[in-house]
Amino acid sequence: TPPATPALPKKETVSSRYYVGMETNVFLEQEETVSGPAIVSTVAAENLRVLKATICSDVQNRMPVGVDTAFSSSVQRIYVWSQIEAKQIPSKIRHIYYLEGRKMSDVILNVGSSNWRTWSYKNIADIDYRGEWRVDIASANGEVLRSLNFEVQ
């Protein structure tokens, strides 16, 4: 289980998190290696449910654009778009990005209504970001609700 308070990053990198009408910056956590499949928790599933989730090259009018599972490294950003159903408001979810099993970033997103669309993005224009990616959509305490996979070529 991840700690309640994130550790200081080794290398401070800023990403953005989005929710309807707002953008804020967050610091990414340090990289760490993770192995094995993501486990879905029933505790988080009681409050939060991922209705839809996708990987895309943009978000316009709060909807995903350029949905795919493989992207060229010439694409500047990859977005993870989620539609969340929540029984308790307010709530939070996390988009946790992994490259080849290494944790690259962890973005906390607010859930402000019972049916909420939210998204985050990861800059991928660097050649070092080529490879197999996984994004876990998780509750605030790290319980995985859904995992998505994509490739940067």
Sequence and secondary structure as in RCSB ss.txt:
>XXXX:A:sequence
TPPATPALPKKETVSSRYYVGMETNVFLEQEETVSGPAIVSTVAAENLRVLKATICSDVQNRMPVGVDTAFSSSV
QRIYVWSQIEAKQIPSKIRHIYYLEGRKMSDVILNVGSSNWRTWSYKNIADIDYRGEWRVDIASANGEVLRSLNF
EVQ
>XXXX:A:secstr
   SS    SS  EEEEEETTEEEEEE    EE  S   B HHHHHHEEEEEEEEESEEETTEEES  SEE TTS
SEEEEEEEEEESSSSEEEEEEEEETTEEEEEEEEEE SSEEEEEEEEE  SGGG EEEEEEEEETT  EEEEEEE
EE 
